[in-house]
Amino acid sequence: MHRFEYQRQQTAEAAVRAVRGRELAQFIAGGTNMTDYMTLDVLQPRLLVDINGLAAGHSSIDVDERRLRLGALVRMAQAEDHPAICSQFPVIHETLKLAASRQIRNMASLGGNVLQRTRCEYFRERSWPCNKREPGSGCAALDGINRQHAVLGTSEHCIATYPGDFAQALIALDAIVETVGSASGYRRFAFEKLHVRPGDTPDVETTLAPGELITFIEVPTGPWTRRSHYVKVRDRESYQFAITSAAVALDLDGDVVREVRIALGGVATVPWRAREAEQILKGQKLTEALAERAADAAFAGARPRVHNAFKIPLGKSTLVRALLETSAMGMQS
């Protein structure tokens, strides 16, 4: 681990000022991802700005009839245990509960969680070329061991999978992100605009400007938020990233789909909204056959590599299972 400067700030504005004009400056809260990659020498920040001093204004959970509002410094376990989230936003509860270990969830912040970096082994090991880590060096995963890698949203420069669970719930529920930055000021934008597909610049992972800080995440309430569910398939049942996953939110009129929201995890380079699948389901009676058609549409653009082609049929069956299980849910009060 390289030497670095450490600061602790008490307001969002002060934190943003602290990193202004500083190369290789990073914000840190729980540090569960940052310290991992600093230890591996993958990330080498010159300045760490500890933002836990902002907790008084950015660690609340507020729920009303219109929306769920989450401070960026809310810990994953805090949100996971919140009674209103459990009953009114079950897909959020499940994505948090099925992530990492309880010890990590006690430390990790929601804002940091959605910005976690890929777990691609070629990114984590500096002896291999990686366009995310060193632009222009190449992508060792393309012809390497790529069982864990993405089949959706890939490019000829990168096939690394986005590893998170919580982000799938947020993109399915049309969440909003609020930020503050020295150049951008205060911004409010759709969560689906936060992450960037790799294209020919895999090192650019988000639309955040340098020194821009996530402050709040807001999720609008709808008839689909209570009937929502997350299915995660992984190699073992605990402390493992998804091989495939699906977040589904449904509004049904009997067994006819009025509204549906679908996000896929474990299979894409960014949190992935499956809008083609949604269009097939809307206005139709939800049957297993229709769910299978929707799953086919969700993976129509998949581009498998030699070791991860199995993710396509597995991802389809994961989505079908998620749709049928969500449909069978009773509406919670």
Protein Blocks (a to p, Z undefined) as FASTA:
>chain_A
ZZddddddfbfklmmmmmgopahiacdfklmmmmmmmmnomaccfbdcdfklmmmmmmcc
cddfkbccddfklcfklmmmpmklmmmmmmlmmmmmmgcjfklmmmpcfklmmmpccfbf
klmpmkbccfklmghiapfklmmcfklpcfehpafkbccdcfbfklmmmmmnopacdddd
fklmpadddfklmpccfklmlklmbfcdehiacfbdcddddfklmmgcdddddfbfghpa
cfbdcddddddehjacfbdcdddehjafbdcddfklmmmmgopacdfklmmmmmmmmmmm
gccdfklmmmmmmmmmmmmmmmmmmmmpccdZZ
